[in-house]
Amino acid sequence: MKVLESLKENNLSSENLSFVPTMGALHKGHAALVQEAKMKNEKVIVSIFVNPAQFNDKEDFLKYPKTIERDIEIASSVGADYVYIPSVEEIYPNGYESKLILQIPSLMKNLCARTRPGHFEGVMLVISRLFHLVQPKKAYFGKKDYQQYLIISEFTKSLGFPVEVIGVETVRNENGLALSSRNERLTQSGLEDATLIYRSMKIAEELFHKNKSTKVKKLQSAITEILLSSNKIKIDYVEILDPKTLDELSSIENDFFIGIAAFIEGVRLIDNYTVRYA
Ligand code: AMP
């Protein structure tokens, strides 16, 4: 495996690359994206770049975990062919405070787009730069960040990037907690309380399957109640939406998407789950 700090001299564009963009502090969720590509015998490049343009909270950016040596080991152990660790200057030669803003209003009404203003604008900016530099044939994204996955899929098509965007299912620990780099900032008791996030969505699923006329508001309040049974949890949002459009639902007549963002010990965690109607 090769570690690259720049792609300006290492021209990989002639290679058939599958791309896994990350912000580092790698875990089994990131590894699953690499493994998915390696299962299909693809050549994989993992990028590690904590993108300053997508943080609306400076403290969150500064506290973002950095474990580069371990990241390189993990990427290598799951078969990555390249790890790309660019500088801010390589990604943003003209700075990132420019007036260039990409938005997809239809997918940016709810969830993190609403409570983290500027976040997805920063994500689209970094992905467009990374796609230009890496020139991959395929790119893998986790469905743990489901809104991001939908936005990137749409943006790739709209801008005509010749990249196939592939979504990978969320990897969870034995208690159902979605793996996240931010989990590293939680204490043991914070980690235990964080399992309420997944549990609350599974309980909402049960509630719905017991009674399919359960109202959206009722499901939302059931989830909220479970989350607030921990005094460590502060809810950012609990939303129930259409899984394809992320539009609000007045009634449930099909599969539905539950999205949660919550602060635990000051750390912002997100998760989601799609409940099947049948
Ligand atoms: P991040 O480093 O958090 O920006 O994540 C990089 C990529 O890994 C994104 O496509 C995430 O959606 C994906 N990812 C993060 N956590 C998980 C997980 N638990 N399961 C699956 N994919 C994940």
py3Dmol code that shows the C-alpha trace and the ligand (Angstrom):
import py3Dmol

protein = """\
ATOM      1  CA  MET A   1       0.000   0.000   0.000  1.00  0.00           C
ATOM      2  CA  LYS A   2       1.261   3.462  -0.907  1.00  0.00           C
ATOM      3  CA  VAL A   3       0.736   6.625   1.142  1.00  0.00           C
ATOM      4  CA  LEU A   4       0.360   9.725  -1.044  1.00  0.00           C
ATOM      5  CA  GLU A   5       0.487  13.292   0.218  1.00  0.00           C
ATOM      6  CA  SER A   6      -0.237  14.835  -3.133  1.00  0.00           C
ATOM      7  CA  LEU A   7      -1.855  13.720  -6.353  1.00  0.00           C
ATOM      8  CA  LYS A   8      -0.316  16.481  -8.423  1.00  0.00           C
ATOM      9  CA  GLU A   9       2.770  14.407  -9.309  1.00  0.00           C
ATOM     10  CA  ASN A  10       1.220  10.967  -8.748  1.00  0.00           C
ATOM     11  CA  ASN A  11      -1.070  10.868 -11.699  1.00  0.00           C
ATOM     12  CA  LEU A  12      -3.400   7.957 -11.077  1.00  0.00           C
ATOM     13  CA  SER A  13      -6.000   8.930 -13.649  1.00  0.00           C
ATOM     14  CA  SER A  14      -5.105   6.009 -15.926  1.00  0.00           C
ATOM     15  CA  GLU A  15      -5.939   3.559 -13.116  1.00  0.00           C
ATOM     16  CA  ASN A  16      -9.397   2.182 -12.542  1.00  0.00           C
ATOM     17  CA  LEU A  17      -9.885   3.464  -9.006  1.00  0.00           C
ATOM     18  CA  SER A  18     -12.585   3.000  -6.423  1.00  0.00           C
ATOM     19  CA  PHE A  19     -12.622   5.810  -3.920  1.00  0.00           C
ATOM     20  CA  VAL A  20     -13.444   5.885  -0.205  1.00  0.00           C
ATOM     21  CA  PRO A  21     -13.355   9.481   1.098  1.00  0.00           C
ATOM     22  CA  THR A  22     -13.013   9.759   4.893  1.00  0.00           C
ATOM     23  CA  MET A  23     -12.054  12.194   7.621  1.00  0.00           C
ATOM     24  CA  GLY A  24      -9.861   9.585   9.333  1.00  0.00           C
ATOM     25  CA  ALA A  25     -10.115   8.020  12.805  1.00  0.00           C
ATOM     26  CA  LEU A  26     -10.937   4.916  10.839  1.00  0.00           C
ATOM     27  CA  HIS A  27     -13.106   2.135  12.252  1.00  0.00           C
ATOM     28  CA  LYS A  28     -14.952  -0.921  10.978  1.00  0.00           C
ATOM     29  CA  GLY A  29     -17.570   1.289   9.263  1.00  0.00           C
ATOM     30  CA  HIS A  30     -14.889   2.806   7.026  1.00  0.00           C
ATOM     31  CA  ALA A  31     -13.292  -0.625   6.639  1.00  0.00           C
ATOM     32  CA  ALA A  32     -16.602  -2.016   5.334  1.00  0.00           C
ATOM     33  CA  LEU A  33     -16.540   0.513   2.479  1.00  0.00           C
ATOM     34  CA  VAL A  34     -13.042  -0.621   1.464  1.00  0.00           C
ATOM     35  CA  GLN A  35     -13.975  -4.284   1.847  1.00  0.00           C
ATOM     36  CA  GLU A  36     -17.060  -3.867  -0.330  1.00  0.00           C
ATOM     37  CA  ALA A  37     -14.827  -2.603  -3.150  1.00  0.00           C
ATOM     38  CA  LYS A  38     -12.102  -5.207  -2.559  1.00  0.00           C
ATOM     39  CA  MET A  39     -14.718  -7.993  -2.740  1.00  0.00           C
ATOM     40  CA  LYS A  40     -15.251  -6.910  -6.323  1.00  0.00           C
ATOM     41  CA  ASN A  41     -11.465  -6.912  -6.909  1.00  0.00           C
ATOM     42  CA  GLU A  42     -11.322  -3.169  -7.294  1.00  0.00           C
ATOM     43  CA  LYS A  43      -8.262  -0.993  -6.715  1.00  0.00           C
ATOM     44  CA  VAL A  44      -9.032   1.209  -3.728  1.00  0.00           C
ATOM     45  CA  ILE A  45      -7.868   4.662  -2.713  1.00  0.00           C
ATOM     46  CA  VAL A  46      -8.852   5.946   0.748  1.00  0.00           C
ATOM     47  CA  SER A  47      -8.536   9.664   1.408  1.00  0.00           C
ATOM     48  CA  ILE A  48      -8.097  11.116   4.868  1.00  0.00           C
ATOM     49  CA  PHE A  49      -8.926  14.793   5.076  1.00  0.00           C
ATOM     50  CA  VAL A  50     -10.689  16.569   7.913  1.00  0.00           C
ATOM     51  CA  ASN A  51     -12.510  19.067   5.732  1.00  0.00           C
ATOM     52  CA  PRO A  52     -12.582  22.470   7.442  1.00  0.00           C
ATOM     53  CA  ALA A  53     -15.253  23.707   5.016  1.00  0.00           C
ATOM     54  CA  GLN A  54     -17.932  21.343   6.336  1.00  0.00           C
ATOM     55  CA  PHE A  55     -17.727  22.207  10.031  1.00  0.00           C
ATOM     56  CA  ASN A  56     -20.158  24.843  11.203  1.00  0.00           C
ATOM     57  CA  ASP A  57     -18.827  24.414  14.759  1.00  0.00           C
ATOM     58  CA  LYS A  58     -15.160  25.338  15.184  1.00  0.00           C
ATOM     59  CA  GLU A  59     -14.763  23.337  18.386  1.00  0.00           C
ATOM     60  CA  ASP A  60     -16.101  20.199  16.675  1.00  0.00           C
ATOM     61  CA  PHE A  61     -13.448  20.698  13.958  1.00  0.00           C
ATOM     62  CA  LEU A  62     -10.623  21.223  16.445  1.00  0.00           C
ATOM     63  CA  LYS A  63     -11.672  18.224  18.559  1.00  0.00           C
ATOM     64  CA  TYR A  64     -12.134  15.873  15.608  1.00  0.00           C
ATOM     65  CA  PRO A  65     -10.074  12.740  16.476  1.00  0.00           C
ATOM     66  CA  LYS A  66      -6.804  12.286  14.590  1.00  0.00           C
ATOM     67  CA  THR A  67      -5.164   8.847  14.514  1.00  0.00           C
ATOM     68  CA  ILE A  68      -3.172   8.862  11.269  1.00  0.00           C
ATOM     69  CA  GLU A  69      -0.695   6.047  12.079  1.00  0.00           C
ATOM     70  CA  ARG A  70      -3.483   3.708  13.100  1.00  0.00           C
ATOM     71  CA  ASP A  71      -5.569   4.776  10.091  1.00  0.00           C
ATOM     72  CA  ILE A  72      -2.762   3.776   7.723  1.00  0.00           C
ATOM     73  CA  GLU A  73      -2.539   0.372   9.423  1.00  0.00           C
ATOM     74  CA  ILE A  74      -6.295  -0.194   9.242  1.00  0.00           C
ATOM     75  CA  ALA A  75      -6.508   0.853   5.580  1.00  0.00           C
ATOM     76  CA  SER A  76      -3.622  -1.450   4.734  1.00  0.00           C
ATOM     77  CA  SER A  77      -5.068  -4.367   6.726  1.00  0.00           C
ATOM     78  CA  VAL A  78      -8.325  -4.293   4.747  1.00  0.00           C
ATOM     79  CA  GLY A  79      -6.533  -4.154   1.411  1.00  0.00           C
ATOM     80  CA  ALA A  80      -6.532  -0.476   0.402  1.00  0.00           C
ATOM     81  CA  ASP A  81      -4.033   0.179  -2.403  1.00  0.00           C
ATOM     82  CA  TYR A  82      -3.490   3.857  -1.671  1.00  0.00           C
ATOM     83  CA  VAL A  83      -4.058   6.207   1.239  1.00  0.00           C
ATOM     84  CA  TYR A  84      -4.222   9.829   0.145  1.00  0.00           C
ATOM     85  CA  ILE A  85      -3.600  12.449   2.845  1.00  0.00           C
ATOM     86  CA  PRO A  86      -3.783  15.832   1.107  1.00  0.00           C
ATOM     87  CA  SER A  87      -2.999  19.237   2.568  1.00  0.00           C
ATOM     88  CA  VAL A  88      -5.600  22.003   2.872  1.00  0.00           C
ATOM     89  CA  GLU A  89      -3.661  23.866   0.139  1.00  0.00           C
ATOM     90  CA  GLU A  90      -3.976  20.972  -2.289  1.00  0.00           C
ATOM     91  CA  ILE A  91      -7.722  20.695  -1.764  1.00  0.00           C
ATOM     92  CA  TYR A  92      -8.400  24.436  -1.612  1.00  0.00           C
ATOM     93  CA  PRO A  93      -5.750  26.268  -3.679  1.00  0.00           C
ATOM     94  CA  ASN A  94      -7.966  29.350  -3.614  1.00  0.00           C
ATOM     95  CA  GLY A  95      -9.071  28.967   0.016  1.00  0.00           C
ATOM     96  CA  TYR A  96     -12.483  27.682   0.992  1.00  0.00           C
ATOM     97  CA  GLU A  97     -14.075  30.931   2.045  1.00  0.00           C
ATOM     98  CA  SER A  98     -14.808  31.766  -1.600  1.00  0.00           C
ATOM     99  CA  LYS A  99     -18.347  32.508  -2.666  1.00  0.00           C
ATOM    100  CA  LEU A 100     -18.689  29.156  -4.441  1.00  0.00           C
ATOM    101  CA  ILE A 101     -21.743  27.431  -2.996  1.00  0.00           C
ATOM    102  CA  LEU A 102     -23.390  24.264  -4.237  1.00  0.00           C
ATOM    103  CA  GLN A 103     -26.855  23.461  -2.977  1.00  0.00           C
ATOM    104  CA  ILE A 104     -29.570  20.911  -3.710  1.00  0.00           C
ATOM    105  CA  PRO A 105     -32.557  22.629  -2.116  1.00  0.00           C
ATOM    106  CA  SER A 106     -34.943  19.669  -2.506  1.00  0.00           C
ATOM    107  CA  LEU A 107     -32.677  17.432  -0.395  1.00  0.00           C
ATOM    108  CA  MET A 108     -31.559  20.177   1.986  1.00  0.00           C
ATOM    109  CA  LYS A 109     -34.803  21.097   3.741  1.00  0.00           C
ATOM    110  CA  ASN A 110     -34.564  18.737   6.685  1.00  0.00           C
ATOM    111  CA  LEU A 111     -32.250  16.780   8.991  1.00  0.00           C
ATOM    112  CA  CYS A 112     -28.620  17.943   9.172  1.00  0.00           C
ATOM    113  CA  ALA A 113     -29.088  20.497   6.383  1.00  0.00           C
ATOM    114  CA  ARG A 114     -31.491  22.339   8.664  1.00  0.00           C
ATOM    115  CA  THR A 115     -29.518  22.137  11.901  1.00  0.00           C
ATOM    116  CA  ARG A 116     -25.963  22.383  10.477  1.00  0.00           C
ATOM    117  CA  PRO A 117     -26.141  25.337   8.080  1.00  0.00           C
ATOM    118  CA  GLY A 118     -23.353  25.243   5.502  1.00  0.00           C
ATOM    119  CA  HIS A 119     -22.431  21.633   6.233  1.00  0.00           C
ATOM    120  CA  PHE A 120     -23.502  20.003   2.961  1.00  0.00           C
ATOM    121  CA  GLU A 121     -22.229  22.961   0.962  1.00  0.00           C
ATOM    122  CA  GLY A 122     -18.806  22.121   2.464  1.00  0.00           C
ATOM    123  CA  VAL A 123     -19.273  18.407   1.772  1.00  0.00           C
ATOM    124  CA  MET A 124     -20.111  19.016  -1.901  1.00  0.00           C
ATOM    125  CA  LEU A 125     -17.169  21.398  -2.221  1.00  0.00           C
ATOM    126  CA  VAL A 126     -14.671  18.850  -0.877  1.00  0.00           C
ATOM    127  CA  ILE A 127     -16.123  15.956  -2.862  1.00  0.00           C
ATOM    128  CA  SER A 128     -15.958  17.922  -6.098  1.00  0.00           C
ATOM    129  CA  ARG A 129     -12.286  18.730  -5.444  1.00  0.00           C
ATOM    130  CA  LEU A 130     -11.531  15.128  -4.460  1.00  0.00           C
ATOM    131  CA  PHE A 131     -13.317  13.743  -7.534  1.00  0.00           C
ATOM    132  CA  HIS A 132     -11.250  16.085  -9.732  1.00  0.00           C
ATOM    133  CA  LEU A 133      -7.971  15.078  -8.087  1.00  0.00           C
ATOM    134  CA  VAL A 134      -8.596  11.327  -7.700  1.00  0.00           C
ATOM    135  CA  GLN A 135     -10.677  10.781 -10.858  1.00  0.00           C
ATOM    136  CA  PRO A 136     -12.249   7.576  -9.559  1.00  0.00           C
ATOM    137  CA  LYS A 137     -14.594   5.307 -11.491  1.00  0.00           C
ATOM    138  CA  LYS A 138     -16.583   4.474  -8.378  1.00  0.00           C
ATOM    139  CA  ALA A 139     -17.010   6.074  -4.947  1.00  0.00           C
ATOM    140  CA  TYR A 140     -18.332   4.432  -1.790  1.00  0.00           C
ATOM    141  CA  PHE A 141     -20.371   6.231   0.875  1.00  0.00           C
ATOM    142  CA  GLY A 142     -21.929   4.958   4.100  1.00  0.00           C
ATOM    143  CA  LYS A 143     -25.687   5.075   4.555  1.00  0.00           C
ATOM    144  CA  LYS A 144     -25.070   6.048   8.163  1.00  0.00           C
ATOM    145  CA  ASP A 145     -24.821   9.508   6.630  1.00  0.00           C
ATOM    146  CA  TYR A 146     -27.905   8.883   4.527  1.00  0.00           C
ATOM    147  CA  GLN A 147     -28.676  12.481   3.611  1.00  0.00           C
ATOM    148  CA  GLN A 148     -25.053  12.907   2.542  1.00  0.00           C
ATOM    149  CA  TYR A 149     -25.296   9.760   0.414  1.00  0.00           C
ATOM    150  CA  LEU A 150     -28.442  11.049  -1.358  1.00  0.00           C
ATOM    151  CA  ILE A 151     -26.956  14.518  -1.869  1.00  0.00           C
ATOM    152  CA  ILE A 152     -23.684  13.132  -3.269  1.00  0.00           C
ATOM    153  CA  SER A 153     -25.563  10.767  -5.602  1.00  0.00           C
ATOM    154  CA  GLU A 154     -27.657  13.644  -6.929  1.00  0.00           C
ATOM    155  CA  PHE A 155     -24.753  16.080  -7.165  1.00  0.00           C
ATOM    156  CA  THR A 156     -22.582  13.570  -9.048  1.00  0.00           C
ATOM    157  CA  LYS A 157     -25.312  13.092 -11.656  1.00  0.00           C
ATOM    158  CA  SER A 158     -26.174  16.791 -11.882  1.00  0.00           C
ATOM    159  CA  LEU A 159     -22.567  17.858 -12.449  1.00  0.00           C
ATOM    160  CA  GLY A 160     -21.894  14.915 -14.755  1.00  0.00           C
ATOM    161  CA  PHE A 161     -18.966  13.437 -12.848  1.00  0.00           C
ATOM    162  CA  PRO A 162     -18.213  10.062 -14.502  1.00  0.00           C
ATOM    163  CA  VAL A 163     -18.342   8.364 -11.105  1.00  0.00           C
ATOM    164  CA  GLU A 164     -20.669   5.625  -9.905  1.00  0.00           C
ATOM    165  CA  VAL A 165     -21.797   6.401  -6.343  1.00  0.00           C
ATOM    166  CA  ILE A 166     -22.397   3.322  -4.196  1.00  0.00           C
ATOM    167  CA  GLY A 167     -24.082   3.284  -0.754  1.00  0.00           C
ATOM    168  CA  VAL A 168     -23.052   0.814   1.947  1.00  0.00           C
ATOM    169  CA  GLU A 169     -25.163  -0.304   4.916  1.00  0.00           C
ATOM    170  CA  THR A 170     -24.392   1.072   8.402  1.00  0.00           C
ATOM    171  CA  VAL A 171     -21.980  -0.947  10.529  1.00  0.00           C
ATOM    172  CA  ARG A 172     -23.035  -1.162  14.195  1.00  0.00           C
ATOM    173  CA  ASN A 173     -21.466  -2.522  17.370  1.00  0.00           C
ATOM    174  CA  GLU A 174     -22.974  -5.433  19.310  1.00  0.00           C
ATOM    175  CA  ASN A 175     -25.389  -3.027  21.050  1.00  0.00           C
ATOM    176  CA  GLY A 176     -26.630  -1.536  17.808  1.00  0.00           C
ATOM    177  CA  LEU A 177     -24.685   1.718  18.163  1.00  0.00           C
ATOM    178  CA  ALA A 178     -23.600   2.971  14.734  1.00  0.00           C
ATOM    179  CA  LEU A 179     -19.805   3.102  14.569  1.00  0.00           C
ATOM    180  CA  SER A 180     -18.547   6.679  14.346  1.00  0.00           C
ATOM    181  CA  SER A 181     -15.230   8.444  14.771  1.00  0.00           C
ATOM    182  CA  ARG A 182     -16.987  10.721  17.249  1.00  0.00           C
ATOM    183  CA  ASN A 183     -17.782   7.760  19.551  1.00  0.00           C
ATOM    184  CA  GLU A 184     -14.117   7.966  20.594  1.00  0.00           C
ATOM    185  CA  ARG A 185     -14.915  11.159  22.477  1.00  0.00           C
ATOM    186  CA  LEU A 186     -17.548   9.489  24.710  1.00  0.00           C
ATOM    187  CA  THR A 187     -17.042   8.031  28.191  1.00  0.00           C
ATOM    188  CA  GLN A 188     -18.166   4.461  28.910  1.00  0.00           C
ATOM    189  CA  SER A 189     -21.462   5.702  30.306  1.00  0.00           C
ATOM    190  CA  GLY A 190     -21.936   8.040  27.327  1.00  0.00           C
ATOM    191  CA  LEU A 191     -21.429   5.055  25.021  1.00  0.00           C
ATOM    192  CA  GLU A 192     -24.080   3.115  26.922  1.00  0.00           C
ATOM    193  CA  ASP A 193     -26.591   5.959  26.679  1.00  0.00           C
ATOM    194  CA  ALA A 194     -25.803   6.322  22.961  1.00  0.00           C
ATOM    195  CA  THR A 195     -27.283   2.867  22.371  1.00  0.00           C
ATOM    196  CA  LEU A 196     -30.701   4.427  23.082  1.00  0.00           C
ATOM    197  CA  ILE A 197     -30.537   6.033  19.646  1.00  0.00           C
ATOM    198  CA  TYR A 198     -30.770   2.750  17.737  1.00  0.00           C
ATOM    199  CA  ARG A 199     -33.033   1.203  20.360  1.00  0.00           C
ATOM    200  CA  SER A 200     -35.539   4.047  20.049  1.00  0.00           C
ATOM    201  CA  MET A 201     -35.785   3.529  16.280  1.00  0.00           C
ATOM    202  CA  LYS A 202     -36.301  -0.230  16.676  1.00  0.00           C
ATOM    203  CA  ILE A 203     -39.026   0.396  19.258  1.00  0.00           C
ATOM    204  CA  ALA A 204     -40.731   2.830  16.852  1.00  0.00           C
ATOM    205  CA  GLU A 205     -40.605   0.084  14.230  1.00  0.00           C
ATOM    206  CA  GLU A 206     -42.291  -2.363  16.624  1.00  0.00           C
ATOM    207  CA  LEU A 207     -44.931   0.209  17.528  1.00  0.00           C
ATOM    208  CA  PHE A 208     -45.684   0.760  13.872  1.00  0.00           C
ATOM    209  CA  HIS A 209     -45.876  -2.933  13.063  1.00  0.00           C
ATOM    210  CA  LYS A 210     -48.317  -3.458  15.924  1.00  0.00           C
ATOM    211  CA  ASN A 211     -50.537  -0.696  14.576  1.00  0.00           C
ATOM    212  CA  LYS A 212     -50.055   0.628  11.067  1.00  0.00           C
ATOM    213  CA  SER A 213     -52.304   3.576  11.663  1.00  0.00           C
ATOM    214  CA  THR A 214     -49.865   4.975  14.241  1.00  0.00           C
ATOM    215  CA  LYS A 215     -49.379   8.652  13.444  1.00  0.00           C
ATOM    216  CA  VAL A 216     -46.037  10.246  12.559  1.00  0.00           C
ATOM    217  CA  LYS A 217     -46.286  12.540  15.603  1.00  0.00           C
ATOM    218  CA  LYS A 218     -46.907   9.571  17.899  1.00  0.00           C
ATOM    219  CA  LEU A 219     -43.826   7.741  16.596  1.00  0.00           C
ATOM    220  CA  GLN A 220     -41.758  10.891  16.967  1.00  0.00           C
ATOM    221  CA  SER A 221     -42.857  11.406  20.545  1.00  0.00           C
ATOM    222  CA  ALA A 222     -42.232   7.745  21.423  1.00  0.00           C
ATOM    223  CA  ILE A 223     -38.658   8.091  20.133  1.00  0.00           C
ATOM    224  CA  THR A 224     -38.172  11.406  21.924  1.00  0.00           C
ATOM    225  CA  GLU A 225     -39.370   9.918  25.195  1.00  0.00           C
ATOM    226  CA  ILE A 226     -36.914   7.022  24.966  1.00  0.00           C
ATOM    227  CA  LEU A 227     -34.013   9.326  24.164  1.00  0.00           C
ATOM    228  CA  LEU A 228     -34.857  11.679  27.004  1.00  0.00           C
ATOM    229  CA  SER A 229     -34.914   8.786  29.475  1.00  0.00           C
ATOM    230  CA  SER A 230     -31.179   9.552  29.626  1.00  0.00           C
ATOM    231  CA  ASN A 231     -30.382  12.918  31.143  1.00  0.00           C
ATOM    232  CA  LYS A 232     -27.155  12.905  29.108  1.00  0.00           C
ATOM    233  CA  ILE A 233     -28.975  13.140  25.775  1.00  0.00           C
ATOM    234  CA  LYS A 234     -29.901  16.446  24.128  1.00  0.00           C
ATOM    235  CA  ILE A 235     -31.966  16.022  20.990  1.00  0.00           C
ATOM    236  CA  ASP A 236     -31.023  17.949  17.867  1.00  0.00           C
ATOM    237  CA  TYR A 237     -33.771  16.399  15.752  1.00  0.00           C
ATOM    238  CA  VAL A 238     -36.032  13.373  15.449  1.00  0.00           C
ATOM    239  CA  GLU A 239     -37.528  13.317  11.961  1.00  0.00           C
ATOM    240  CA  ILE A 240     -39.722  10.888  10.066  1.00  0.00           C
ATOM    241  CA  LEU A 241     -39.489  11.354   6.316  1.00  0.00           C
ATOM    242  CA  ASP A 242     -39.902   9.820   2.901  1.00  0.00           C
ATOM    243  CA  PRO A 243     -36.752   7.689   2.364  1.00  0.00           C
ATOM    244  CA  LYS A 244     -36.329   8.698  -1.285  1.00  0.00           C
ATOM    245  CA  THR A 245     -37.072  12.428  -1.209  1.00  0.00           C
ATOM    246  CA  LEU A 246     -36.508  13.242   2.493  1.00  0.00           C
ATOM    247  CA  ASP A 247     -39.811  15.120   2.369  1.00  0.00           C
ATOM    248  CA  GLU A 248     -42.050  15.292   5.413  1.00  0.00           C
ATOM    249  CA  LEU A 249     -44.871  12.743   5.698  1.00  0.00           C
ATOM    250  CA  SER A 250     -48.412  13.608   6.670  1.00  0.00           C
ATOM    251  CA  SER A 251     -49.336   9.944   6.929  1.00  0.00           C
ATOM    252  CA  ILE A 252     -47.500   6.640   6.591  1.00  0.00           C
ATOM    253  CA  GLU A 253     -48.478   4.593   3.580  1.00  0.00           C
ATOM    254  CA  ASN A 254     -45.097   3.176   2.669  1.00  0.00           C
ATOM    255  CA  ASP A 255     -41.579   2.553   3.988  1.00  0.00           C
ATOM    256  CA  PHE A 256     -40.439   5.452   6.142  1.00  0.00           C
ATOM    257  CA  PHE A 257     -37.126   6.940   7.189  1.00  0.00           C
ATOM    258  CA  ILE A 258     -36.259   7.848  10.785  1.00  0.00           C
ATOM    259  CA  GLY A 259     -33.377  10.270  11.243  1.00  0.00           C
ATOM    260  CA  ILE A 260     -31.947  11.214  14.632  1.00  0.00           C
ATOM    261  CA  ALA A 261     -29.254  13.650  15.692  1.00  0.00           C
ATOM    262  CA  ALA A 262     -28.436  14.016  19.366  1.00  0.00           C
ATOM    263  CA  PHE A 263     -25.731  15.455  21.569  1.00  0.00           C
ATOM    264  CA  ILE A 264     -24.285  13.177  24.246  1.00  0.00           C
ATOM    265  CA  GLU A 265     -21.608  14.639  26.509  1.00  0.00           C
ATOM    266  CA  GLY A 266     -21.403  17.473  23.981  1.00  0.00           C
ATOM    267  CA  VAL A 267     -20.650  15.092  21.090  1.00  0.00           C
ATOM    268  CA  ARG A 268     -23.055  15.167  18.160  1.00  0.00           C
ATOM    269  CA  LEU A 269     -24.103  11.720  16.929  1.00  0.00           C
ATOM    270  CA  ILE A 270     -26.385  10.869  14.020  1.00  0.00           C
ATOM    271  CA  ASP A 271     -28.127   7.683  12.963  1.00  0.00           C
ATOM    272  CA  ASN A 272     -31.011   6.601  10.785  1.00  0.00           C
ATOM    273  CA  TYR A 273     -33.157   3.610  10.035  1.00  0.00           C
ATOM    274  CA  THR A 274     -35.674   2.846   7.311  1.00  0.00           C
ATOM    275  CA  VAL A 275     -38.749   0.985   8.537  1.00  0.00           C
ATOM    276  CA  ARG A 276     -40.304  -1.351   5.977  1.00  0.00           C
ATOM    277  CA  TYR A 277     -44.052  -0.917   5.645  1.00  0.00           C
ATOM    278  CA  ALA A 278     -44.775  -4.594   5.088  1.00  0.00           C
TER     279      ALA A 278
END
"""
ligand_1 = """\
23
AMP
P -16.353 10.112 7.887
O -14.912 9.781 8.083
O -17.143 10.096 9.141
O -16.564 11.342 7.038
O -16.959 8.915 7.053
C -16.390 8.522 5.825
C -17.319 7.555 5.142
O -17.524 6.415 5.989
C -18.703 8.161 4.891
O -19.165 7.713 3.618
C -19.517 7.587 6.014
O -20.894 7.492 5.714
C -18.906 6.208 6.157
N -19.193 5.653 7.498
C -18.931 6.234 8.699
N -19.394 5.455 9.708
C -19.976 4.373 9.127
C -20.647 3.213 9.630
N -20.818 3.015 10.925
N -21.114 2.321 8.723
C -20.961 2.517 7.398
N -20.323 3.575 6.863
C -19.843 4.506 7.705
"""
view = py3Dmol.view(width=600, height=400)
view.addModel(protein, "pdb")
view.setStyle({"model": 0}, {"cartoon": {"style": "trace"}})
view.addModel(ligand_1, "xyz")
view.setStyle({"model": 1}, {"stick": {}})
view.zoomTo()
view.show()
